[in-house]
Amino acid sequence: MIRNLLGLILIFFSIQGFSQALDSSPYSGLGIGDAVPQRTVEEMSMGGVGVSSVNYNNLYFNNPASYASLVLTAYTIAMQNSASSFKDDNGNGISSNAYLSYIAMGIPIGPKGGLAFGLQPNTTTGYTIEDLVYDGNGDVSEFSVFEGTGGTNRVFLGAGYEVLKGLSLGVESEYIFGAVENSVLHQVAGVQFGTKYVNSSTVDGFNFEAGLIYNKKLKKNRYLNLGVNVGMGSSLKSEGTEFLYALDITGLGVPRDTLFKSASTGDYKTPLKTGLGISVGKKNKWSAGVDYSFREAIEITGNLATYNPKLRYDSASNLAVGGFYLPRYNSISSYWHRVIYRWGFNLNKSGMLVAGSGNGTDFTPINAYGISFGVGLPVGVQFSKLNLGFELGTKGTTDNGLIKENFFNFRLGLTLANKWFKKRAIN
């Protein structure tokens, strides 16, 4: 059983590779790309719940205060495969992609503290959209291709410490970096030369987060957890070049004359974000929790605003509900009694407003919702787990000429947990 599970994850990793995340959503072309949830496979399998969660054997990313509860050194790596179907007023389409979700490590520091660090995608951009214009005879008169690639990543370092009995505080810093390229190719029927506009930029900046978790032990090994995390807000700098050049379509897309070229800068300013969480449960048996997060509108300036004239931002919020059930953590008679079963759902108001058809003044909110479930499969005799997560959901709408996306996400993660330092039985 264990060899088969490890073989499965190694095959999956080798097939998909460890490249930058490639999105397939047309909405990833807006701003600096689609935001990637900063959560582990375990958290996403529970709808994204984790602000008040405490886990002793592996990592949760939702709240840096949770690092204080680490008792084992944990290595974790995960990948995600996404399949999507799209629908608009003109028809349907499908796509799929896979990428590395995160690599991270958590280390306990004494009986009351812990730290964690890792690498994770922050946003992703990856789309190709074709737009055809027909004349009165039904022939194509104009042809346009919109493409985007790239995204941003984050390197993070966080620490947590139990300052009072049951009360843990945590802080985390992250450096965000990456590159995004968007382009528009336009061709008119009967004309040899087309035009191509390219906006290529690098993005970087810092962000900081603080959190606390209060753990209250109740009767019969039950507990009540309260959690708060606060993202301090960040300003990411975008610097790059935009240019327009003529393109010889008949010559396999060979560039000709440069019509316009200019350096460009911009800012992506994220305001203060607050997350609140509450969870109840029984240690090593079950847990159920609710998270709610909210922030004011993101602000974009410079080249980000120029390239996104049909994008605006409003306040955003997210509601997540989820939990897990573990039949019998120390069972020696049944493997499946030691499996963790997870469930959850979330409602996400992204804050993104997009103008579709019409004169470009009718902005429509792009919201999403999803249901999730998963399992944590024991690996070996220690506390390691192979985590499988599944999510079904919907994003966007077909109103006002926009696109509705139905998605299915499969997540696969491996957490290896062990104790680094052990006292010798015999000196």
VOTI-759967 format. One record per residue: residue in three letters; x negated, y, z of N, C-alpha, C in turn. Coordinates in steps of 0.1 Angstrom, whole numbers, plus 5000, padded with zeros to 4 digits. Atoms other than C-alpha are relative to their C-alpha. Example, Ala and Ser with C-alpha at 12.3 -4.5 7.8 and 13.67 -1.06 7.14 Angstrom:
2
ALA499149885000487749555078499150125000 SER500949895000486349895071500850115008 
This chain:
427
MET499249885000500050005000499150135000 ILE500849884998497350255011499250024987 ARG500849995013495150184980500850054989 ASN499149965011498050224957500450155001 LEU499749864998498950564973498950094996 LEU501249925003495450694971499750004985 GLY500250005014495150574935500950084992 LEU499049915006498350754926499650145000 ILE500349864999497151084938498750044992 LEU501349975008493651054922500450004985 ILE499650005014495250964888500750134997 PHE499249875003497651264891499150124999 PHE501049895000494751504899499249994987 SER500950005011492551374871500750034987 ILE499249985012495351394845500250154998 GLN499549865000496451754854498850095000 GLY501149915000493051904861500250105011 PHE500049904990492152184885499950144995 SER500049875007492852484863500950105007 GLN499249894995494452814871501549964996 ALA498650035003498252784874500550064988 LEU499349955012500152814842501549995001 ASP498649994998503652934846500749974986 SER499350025013506352864820501350095000 SER498949914999508953124831499850134993 PRO500149875007509653424809499950125010 TYR500149894990509953634841498650015005 SER501449994995506253564848499350114993 GLY500649895008505453834822500250145007 LEU499749874994506754104846499050025012 GLY500949974989504454284871498749934998 ILE501250075001501454074879500349855000 GLY499650145002503353744874501049955011 ASP499150064990505653514893499249975013 ALA500650024987504953504931500049855003 VAL500150144996503753164943500349995015 PRO499750014985505253064978498749965007 GLN501250034993502453075003500349905012 ARG499650114990503552745020499449874995 THR500450135003502452385022501149924994 VAL499050105005504152085006501049975010 GLU499150034989505552005040501150115002 GLU499149884998507052355044501050014988 MET499149995012508452365008501049895000 SER499050114999510152025014501150025010 MET499049964990512052185042500650144997 GLY499449885005513252475021499250125002 GLY500949884998510252695030499950045015 VAL500049974986510852685068498649985006 GLY501350024994507752735089499650125009 VAL500449894992507653075107499949975015 SER500050044986508352915141499449865002 SER500450144999506852575133498749985007 VAL501350044994504052415153499749864995 ASN500350135005502252115138498649975005 TYR501350024993499351955157499049934991 ASN500850085008497951735129499750054986 ASN500349945013498051945097500450145000 LEU499949865001498452295084501450054995 TYR498849935005501452525080499450144996 PHE500549875005500752855060500950125004 ASN499049904998503853045071499650105011 ASN500349914989502453195103498649965006 PRO501450044996498753215113500049975015 ALA499950044986499853175150500049855001 SER499950154999500452805142498649935000 TYR501450065000496652755138499649975014 ALA500450024986496452775176500349855005 SER499550134995498252435179499249884994 LEU500850115006495652235158499249925011 VAL500850084991494251945177499049914992 LEU500950085009492651765147499550084989 THR500549945012490551885119500849954988 ALA499150055011492751875088499550064986 TYR500349965014491751885051501349984992 THR498750025007494651935027499850064985 ILE500049965014494951954989501349964994 ALA498750035006498051964967500150054986 MET499749965014499351994932501550014998 GLN498549995004502752084916500249984986 ASN499550015013504451984885501450064999 SER498749935001507352204873500649974986 ALA499250015013509952124846501150095000 SER498949905001512352394835500849994987 SER499149985012515252444811500550145001 PHE499749865001516152784799501350024991 LYS498849985008519452924785500250154999 ASP499649865002520353264770501150004990 ASP498949995009522953394746499749934986 ASN500450065013520953244716499749855000 GLY500250145000520352894728499349955012 ASN500650064989518352664750498549974998 GLY501450045002514752564756499549925013 ILE500650074989512552344779498550025001 SER501450004998509052344793499649935012 SER500650064988506752184819498650045001 ASN501449974997503452254835499649955013 ALA500550064988501252134863498750095005 TYR501149924996498652314885499649965015 LEU500450024987496652294917500750105009 SER499249924991498752434946499150075011 TYR500949944990496052484973498949905004 ILE501050084993492852354989499850085013 ALA500249934987492552435026499549915011 MET500550084989491052325059500350075013 GLY499749954987492052375095499149935011 ILE501050054990489652335125500550055014 PRO499749964986490652335162498750065007 ILE501149934993488452575183500450005015 GLY499750024986488652455219501549955001 PRO498750064998491952345235501150104997 LYS498949905002493852675228499950084986 GLY500249935012492552795194499849924988 GLY500250065012492152715158499850104989 LEU500249915012491152865124500349914988 ALA499750075013492052785088499550094989 PHE500449925012490752895054500349914988 GLY499750075012491452805018500150084988 LEU499849945013492152884982501449964995 GLN498650035004495652914967500450104989 PRO499549905010497353074936500950105007 ASN499249894995499053404944501250044991 THR499049985010500953474912499549934987 THR500450075012501053304878500750074988 THR499549945013501653434842499849904989 GLY500250095011502253204813501349984992 TYR498750015008504953234786499750034985 THR500049975014505553244749501550024995 ILE498649975004508753404735500050054986 GLU499949965014509653434698501350084998 ASP498849925003512153704686500150024985 LEU499849995014513553694651501150094997 VAL498949915005515553964633500349964986 TYR499550055013517653864603500750124993 ASP499349905008518854074574501449954996 GLY498650035003522354074558500149864993 ASN500050135007521453754538499749885009 GLY500450114991520453554568498549975000 ASP501450035000516753574561499350085011 VAL500749934990514153674586499350124995 SER500549885005513254034582498850055009 GLU501149964990511054084614499849885009 PHE500450114991509153844636499150055011 SER500849964988507753904671499749895009 VAL500450114991505853684695499450075013 PHE500449954987505453784732499349895008 GLU500850104993502753594751499350065012 GLY500749954988501153614785499349885007 THR500850114993498453414804499350065012 GLY500849954989496553434836500749995014 GLY499450004987497453514872499050045010 THR500949964989495953594906500049895010 ASN500350104989494553374934499850085013 ARG500349944987494053434971499049915008 VAL500950064991491153334994500450055014 PHE499549964987492353335030499249945011 LEU500750054987490853305065500950055011 GLY499149974989493053295096499649935013 ALA500350064987492853225133501250025009 GLY498949994990495353155161499449975014 TYR500550034986494953145199501250015010 GLU498950004990497353065228499550095011 VAL500449904990497053375249500649985014 LEU499350034988499653275275500649864998 LYS499450135001501252935282501350014991 GLY498850005010503652875252500050124990 LEU500049895009502753205235498650004992 SER501150005009500353195205500050124991 LEU500249895010499053495184499149954989 GLY500950035011497453475150499850124991 VAL500349905011495853695123499449934988 GLU500650065013494953625087499750114990 SER500449915011493153815060499949924987 GLU500250065013493153745023499550094990 TYR500549925012491353864992500749944988 ILE499250045012493553854961499250054987 PHE500849965013491853854926500549924989 GLY499650085012492553744891500150094988 ALA499949935013493253854855501349964993 VAL498750025007496453894834499850064986 GLU500049955013496753934797501449984994 ASN498750005007500054024779499850054986 SER500249955014500354064741501449994993 VAL498950005008502954144715499650004985 LEU500350015015502554034678501350034993 HIS498949965008504854204653499749994985 GLN500250015015505254124616501450034993 VAL498949975008507654264590499949914987 ALA500050085012508654034561499650084988 GLY500549945013506854104528498850105002 VAL501249924998504054304545498949915005 GLN501150084997500654154546499450015014 PHE500649984987499454314578501150025011 GLY499149984988501154284612499250085010 THR500749934989500254454644500049915013 LYS500050074987499254314678499550095011 TYR500349924988499354494711499549915011 VAL500650084990497154354739499850095013 ASN500349934987497154464776499349905009 SER500850104992494354284795499450075012 SER500449934988493554374831499649905011 THR500450084988491854244863500850065012 VAL499249964988493654264896499249965013 ASP500650044988492154264931500450095011 GLY499749924988492754384967500149915012 PHE499950084987493154275003501450015006 ASN498850004992496054185025499849945014 PHE500250044986496454125062501449965006 GLU498850054995499053935082499849975015 ALA500150044986499753885119501349935004 GLY498850074996502153655137499949955015 LEU500050064987503253505170501149895000 ILE499050114998505053185181500149985015 TYR499750034986506653125214500749865001 ASN499550144999507152755224500649985014 LYS499450024987509652685252500449855001 LYS499750144999509752325264501349985008 LEU498750034994513152195273500149865006 LYS499950134994514451885290500049894990 LYS500050125008514051535276499150014987 ASN501049995010510951625255500550094988 ARG499549915010512951885235499350145001 TYR500649875000511752235226500850104992 LEU499549895008512752575213498950094996 ASN501149925005510452775191500550134994 LEU499749875006510653145182498850054993 GLY501249955008508353295155500350134993 VAL500049875007507553635140498750014992 ASN501249965007505153715112500250134992 VAL499949875006504354045097498950024989 GLY501049965011502554115063499850155000 MET500249854998500954455067500250084987 GLY499849935013501454545030498650024994 SER501350005008498754575003500250094988 SER500049925013497754784973499049934991 LEU500950075009496354574945499750094988 LYS500449915011494354764919499949924987 SER500050065014494854684882499150094991 GLU500949935009492054784858499849924987 GLY500150085012491854694822500050094987 THR500049935013492154784785501249964993 GLU498950035009495054814762499650054986 PHE500349965014494654824724501049944990 LEU499250045011496554794692499249994987 TYR500750025012495154654660500849934989 ALA499450065012496154554625499649854999 LEU500250145000496354174619500349954986 ASP499850065013495953994586500749875002 ILE499250124997498753734589499749894990 THR500450105010497853564556498749945002 GLY501450054998494253524568499949935013 LEU500050084988495153304598499850095012 GLY500049914989495553604621498750075003 VAL501349934999492153774614500250155003 PRO499949864997491954114632499450094990 ARG500649915009491354414610499750135007 ASP500349874995491454784619500650025014 THR499449974986491854894656500750134999 LEU499249885001494655144657500050095013 PHE500049934987494455234694499349925010 LYS500750074990492255154723499850105012 SER500149914989492255294758499949925013 ALA500150054987491255214794501250035008 SER498849984993494055174818499949965014 THR500050044985494655154856501450015005 GLY498750004994497555094878499949945014 ASP500050064987498554984913501349925002 TYR498950084996500854714927500050005015 LYS499949974985501954824962501149925006 THR499050084993503654564984500250065014 PRO499849944987505254715015500049905012 LEU500050084988505454575051501149894998 LYS499050125001507154225051500149945013 THR499750064987508754075082500749874998 GLY499350135000509653715088500449965014 LEU499550054987511753575117500449864999 GLY499750145000512153215126500449945013 ILE499650074988513852985151500149854997 SER499850155003513652605154500249935013 VAL499850084989514752345178499749854996 GLY500350145004513851975180499549925012 LYS500650094990512351685199498649964994 LYS501450035004508551625198499949864994 ASN500350125007507551355173501349924996 LYS498750065004511251295164500850074990 TRP499249935010513151565147499850155002 SER500049854999513351945140500950064990 ALA499149925009515752195125499750155002 GLY500349864998514952555118500650094989 VAL499549905009516052875101499050125000 ASP500949895002513753145087500750114992 TYR499549895008514653495074498950104999 SER501049905002512253735058500650114991 PHE499549885007512754085043498950104998 ARG500949895003510854375028500650114992 GLU499549905009511454705010499449984986 ALA500350025014510854754973498550014997 ILE501449985005507454694956499950124991 GLU500249885009506054994938498849974990 ILE501050015010504154974905499850134993 THR500449875006502255264889499049974989 GLY501150015011499955324859500449904989 ASN499850095011499555054833501149895003 LEU499050104997501854814852501450054997 ALA498749945003504755054849500250034986 THR499949985015503955144813500349884992 TYR499750125007503954784802501349945004 ASN498850064995507054704822501150105001 PRO499049895000509554974812501449955004 LYS498750064997512554734818499949935013 LEU500150064987511354634853500150105011 ARG500049924988512254784886500049915012 TYR500050084988512054664922501050065010 ASP499149964989514554674950499549925013 SER500350074988514454544986500249854997 ALA499950145002513954164989500249935013 SER499750084988514953895013500049854996 ASN500050155002514753515017500649935012 LEU499450084989516853275038499649864998 ALA500350145001515552925044500549925012 VAL499550094989517052635064499449864997 GLY500550145003515452295068499549935013 GLY500550084988514052025091499449874996 PHE500550145002512651675094500549905010 TYR499750114991513351345110499049894999 LEU501050104999510851085121500649885009 PRO499350114993512450745131499249965013 ARG500850054989509550615153498650024997 TYR501349965004506150775151498949895003 ASN501050104996504350485169500449864997 SER499550135003506150195153498849924994 ILE501050095006503849895145500749894992 SER499250105007506649675131500550044986 SER499549955013507849895103499350134995 TYR500749895006505850125080501050124998 TRP499049895004509050325070500550075013 HIS499649934987509850405107499050115003 ARG501149904998506550615106500050104989 VAL499949905011507550805075500850125005 ILE499349884997508651165079501050044989 TYR499049975010511851255061500450155001 ARG499849864999512351625052501150054991 TRP498949955008515151835038500150165002 GLY499949864999516052205032500750074988 PHE499649915012517452485010499750145003 ASN500349864999516752845004500850094990 LEU499449895008518353164990499150114999 ASN501049905002515953414975500550114992 LYS499849875007516653774966498750064997 SER501449975004513453844947499750155001 GLY500249865001513954224946499750054986 MET500349965014513154214908501350044993 LEU498949965008515554404886499550024986 VAL500450005014515454364848501150054992 ALA499049945010517154554820499949914988 GLY499950095012518254304793500450084988 SER499549945012520354404763500550145003 GLY499549874998521754744757499050114999 ASN500949885001520055084762498949995010 GLY501150014991517754954789500250075013 THR499749934987519555124818500849915010 ASP499250094992521554834831499149895006 PHE501050094993519254654856500849905008 THR499450114994520254314868499049935010 PRO500950074991518854144899499749854996 ILE500550135003516853824894499949925013 ASN500050074987517753594923499849854997 ALA500250145002517153224929500549925013 TYR499750094989518352934951499649864997 GLY500550145002517152574956500349915012 ILE499950114990517552254975498849924999 SER501350085000514552044986500149885009 PHE500250124991513651715002498749944997 GLY501350065001510551505007499749905011 VAL500550104990508651245026498650025003 GLY501450014997505451225045499649865003 LEU500350144999503850885040498749985007 PRO501250024992501250765066498949934991 VAL501150065007497850685051498949975010 GLY501050054991495350475071500549995014 VAL499650024986495350435109499950135008 GLN500149884993494750795118501350084997 PHE498849915001497151095113500150064986 SER499949955014496651145075501349974994 LYS498750015006499651185053499950034985 LEU499749975014500551165016501450064999 ASN498849935000503251425012500650024986 LEU499249995012505851414984501150095002 GLY498949904999508251704978500750024987 PHE499249985012511051764954500950125002 GLU499249884999512952084946500850024988 LEU499149975011515952154924500650145002 GLY499549874998517052514918500350084987 THR499649925011518252794896499450145002 LYS500549874999516753134888500550094989 GLY499549915011518153434869501449984996 THR498750005005521253474849500150034985 THR499849975014522553494813500750134998 ASP499449875001524253824820499150114994 ASN500749895006523154134800498849964992 GLY501050045009521053934776498849945006 LEU501150064993518853774802500049854999 ILE500250155001517653414807500349945014 LYS499850094988518853154832499149885000 GLU501050114999516252904844500549905010 ASN499850114991517052564859498649935002 PHE501350064998513952414875500049885009 PHE500250124991512752084891498550005003 ASN501450004995509452104911499749875007 PHE500550124993507551794921498750045006 ARG501249964993504851854947499449875007 LEU500750114995502151614958498850055008 GLY501049954992499851674987499449895009 LEU500750094991497251485007499350085011 THR500649944988496251575042499349905008 LEU500950094993493351405059499750065014 ALA500149944987493351465097499249905009 ASN500850084991490751345122499450095010 LYS500649934989488951445153498550014997 TRP501449995003485451585146499149975012 PHE500950024988484051585181500649915010 LYS499550104990484551285204498949985011 LYS501050034989482951225238499649854999 ARG500550145001480750915238500549925012 ALA499650084989482050635259498849955008 ILE501250034993478450535268498950094996 ASN501149915003475550775270498749924999 
